[in-house]
Amino acid sequence: MSNKGLPRHIGFIPDGNRRWALERELPKEAGYSFGIAPGLALYERCKQLGVDEVSVYGFTQDNTRRPSEQTERFRAACVEFATDIARRGASLLVVGDESSALFPPELRAFRRRQGEGMKVNFLVNYGWEWDLDGLREGGLRSGDVSRLDLVVRWGGGRRLSGFLPVQSVYADIYVVDAYWPDYERAHLEAALAWYRQQDRTLGG
Amino acid sequence: MSNKGLPRHIGFIPDGNRRWALERELPKEAGYSFGIAPGLALYERCKQLGVDEVSVYGFTQDNTRRPSEQTERFRAACVEFATDIARRGASLLVVGDESSALFPPELRAFRRRQGEGMKVNFLVNYGWEWDLDGLREGGLRSGDVSRLDLVVRWGGGRRLSGFLPVQSVYADIYVVDAYWPDYERAHLEAALAWYRQQDRTLGG
């Protein structure tokens, strides 16, 4: 298979877990655990395609203002996802403010990249201001994350919501209307097909 | 008229001037001058609607790597547009690196905001790195530009291309496939109608 036109680095914003749960008459916070299996499927597919690096939105410092039923569930879902992909051999880096009690202690070791496989940058208790504030002290706090070629967002929102603002400056943004727990491989294929058609001049 | 759901601050990325010219068998650089009248029409419409602030992509430091036939023409078009909206009473701030020879000297006075009308931030010889580098010295170089609610891009590209990365973190992004010189008021109306339907949680 040719890699022509395959993005080197893809960002994923897995939005819509709560709306998915509400549609099923489940409590909002029940949605998060249904996002783990899709995440693993997406990870395996990217690895299979030969993508070099992926960045995944876990949760943000803003998200932690939500009710504790929600914050507990999304923290647990993030720990489960991260632990599983580390076990599967990902080269995992967790990017987020570990100085806060809201940062899951289980993930502290991954604030330095661990492992040798496909690079996965997982944003956990991440904040764009926290990230950029690093510039005041010499460099971005996400300095080990490379520039994004493509960002795929589920849940219909046409915005970045603070997702790696520096790495996203030239990224093509593809939006899937389906909610994240309804992830299908076809969503990724459609995003990649669309990406191949984009004209990228990078301003030149 | 009710202002409910009207974005307070809108960003505009007027892309597609060169492709528009090529479609008409004109030289690429001929496209820029056809972008001025649409810009004035858009300015007047935003003022009429009661928008508080608009930010407009003029050209970037990356753009200045293009052939001189192009850089001369887009610089001239930017000067003409800026001069005209200042005359029309805009509260004009030009945001960009004025230390370079590529910054039009005619616009130097507008590196500090001038005028009392609708705020217009016009990005001229702007660079996202130049902007963020200000953080190393205390603050963004675009520090006088407020957070964007909506970004409208012409020319079909689904990306920000370095447009005010900090102010764009939560902006809804609306893409018009038409090239910028083919601007019609209906494009703006469609963007505003779409914006009113978006659910904005700002992460909370």
Chai-1 contact restraints between the chains, C-beta under 6 A:
chainA,res_idxA,chainB,res_idxB,connection_type,confidence,min_distance_angstrom,max_distance_angstrom,comment,restraint_id
A,T60,B,G203,contact,1.0,0.0,6.0,A-B,restraint_1
A,D62,B,G203,contact,1.0,0.0,6.0,A-B,restraint_2
A,N63,B,G203,contact,1.0,0.0,6.0,A-B,restraint_3
A,R65,B,G204,contact,1.0,0.0,6.0,A-B,restraint_4
A,W128,B,V169,contact,1.0,0.0,6.0,A-B,restraint_5
A,L135,B,L135,contact,1.0,0.0,6.0,A-B,restraint_6
A,L135,B,R136,contact,1.0,0.0,6.0,A-B,restraint_7
A,R136,B,L135,contact,1.0,0.0,6.0,A-B,restraint_8
A,R158,B,D172,contact,1.0,0.0,6.0,A-B,restraint_9
A,R158,B,I173,contact,1.0,0.0,6.0,A-B,restraint_10
A,R159,B,A171,contact,1.0,0.0,6.0,A-B,restraint_11
A,R159,B,D172,contact,1.0,0.0,6.0,A-B,restraint_12
A,R159,B,I173,contact,1.0,0.0,6.0,A-B,restraint_13
A,G162,B,V169,contact,1.0,0.0,6.0,A-B,restraint_14
A,P165,B,P165,contact,1.0,0.0,6.0,A-B,restraint_15
A,P165,B,V169,contact,1.0,0.0,6.0,A-B,restraint_16
A,V169,B,W128,contact,1.0,0.0,6.0,A-B,restraint_17
A,V169,B,G162,contact,1.0,0.0,6.0,A-B,restraint_18
A,V169,B,P165,contact,1.0,0.0,6.0,A-B,restraint_19
A,A171,B,R159,contact,1.0,0.0,6.0,A-B,restraint_20
A,D172,B,R158,contact,1.0,0.0,6.0,A-B,restraint_21
A,D172,B,R159,contact,1.0,0.0,6.0,A-B,restraint_22
A,I173,B,R158,contact,1.0,0.0,6.0,A-B,restraint_23
A,I173,B,R159,contact,1.0,0.0,6.0,A-B,restraint_24
A,G203,B,T60,contact,1.0,0.0,6.0,A-B,restraint_25
A,G203,B,D62,contact,1.0,0.0,6.0,A-B,restraint_26
A,G203,B,N63,contact,1.0,0.0,6.0,A-B,restraint_27
A,G204,B,R65,contact,1.0,0.0,6.0,A-B,restraint_28
